[in-house]
Amino acid sequence: MPLPYFLIMLALVVLSAGATIALVTWAGLPFVALGFAALAGTLLLGARQWR
């Protein structure tokens, strides 16, 4: 993978993580809810791989 594409991808991941944290904070949700949502998503995607 060329370096510019890697750096753009890395910047997009960091920006999307920041946007997610900003939206959770703006909505007034506790960070535990974000953690549970991430855990549930990981479990669902992991379960799909076993099928």
C-alpha positions, 0 to 999 in steps of 0.5 A, a space after each residue: 500500500 503506498 504511503 499517501 493512501 495509508 496516511 489518508 486511511 489512518 487520518 480517516 480512522 482517527 477522524 471517525 473515532 473523534 466524531 464518534 466520541 464527540 457525538 456520544 458526548 453531545 448526546 449525553 450518553 455515558 461512555 460505558 454505553 459506547 463500550 457496550 455498543 462496541 462490544 456488541 458489534 464485535 460479538 455480532 461480527 465475530 458470530 457471523 464469521 463462524 457461520 
